[in-house]
Amino acid sequence: MERIASFCVDHLKLQRGIYLSRRDVVGTEVITSFDIRMKAPYREPVLGSAEIHTIEHLAATWLRNSDWKDKIIYWGPMGCMTGNYLILAGDYTS
């Protein structure tokens, strides 16, 4: 079974920041996934549900009303509550 690249990241060394998580090809299109890491895993308290839900709505509204609106596939919280994922149509770097 193949190891998932994003699961191989050493979360004990991971800091807050914006990270290129992966690039995938869907048909002939590239989609790029970013980790928007707001808390250092295992070293800081995670974001609370109310806080991350507010960030989710504010960022999603801003992104979908920006020049990037046609590129936004997804913006939403990480299950670990340390940040958000941003998935864009296109091939990008961090």
N, C-alpha and C positions, 0 to 999 in steps of 0.2 A: 504494500500500500504506500502511495506517495505521501511524503510529509508536506503539510501545508506551510508555505513559506512564512506567512505572517505568524504562525504558531511557533516558529523557530526563533523568533526575536527574544533576546534575553530581557525579560521584563524587570529584572533586578537592576539593569543598567539603563533602561529606557528613561529618558527625561521628558519634561513637557516640551511640546513643539509640534511642528507640522511635518509629517512624514509621508513619503510616497509609500503606499502599502502594496499596490499591485497594479499591473496593466493587464487587461484581458481583451481578447479579440472576439467580437460577436459578429459573425458574418464577415463583412469587410471593414467594420468599424472598430476602433479602439476605445475602450472606456478605462478611465484612470481613477483609482481609489486612493484617497488620502485619509490618514489618521490625524485628527486634530486633537492632540493629546493635551488636556488641560490640567491633569494631575499626574504626578509620578506614581506608577503602580507600586503597591506594597509599602510606600513611604509617606503617603499623604492620605487623609480621609477622602473618600470618593465624593463626587458631587451628589447632592440630595436630589430626590425625585422632582421636587418643585423647581429647583434651580436648573436642572438639565432640561426640564420640560419648557421652561421659559426661554432658555438659550435656543432650544430646538425651534420654537415658534418665531422668535426674533430673527434668527439667522435664515430660516427657510423663507420667511417673508421678504427679507432684504435680498437674498440670492435670487429669488424668483421675480424680483422687480428690478434687477440690475442688468448690466450689459451681458452678464453670463446666463441669463434666464433660459436661453435655448440649449444650454450645455448641461444644466442641472438634471441629474438623474435621481439623486437621493441625498438628503441631509438628515441625519438622525443620530441618536445616542448609541454609544457602545454599551454592550451588555454589562461590562465591568464598571460602568458609570465613571470612567476617568476621562471621557471626552466624547467626541462625535466623529462619525464618518462623513466624508464628502465624496460623492461619486459623480464624475463628470464625463460627458461624451467628448472624446478627443484624447490625444496623446500629450500628456503634460509631465513636467518635472516639479519637484518641490522647491 
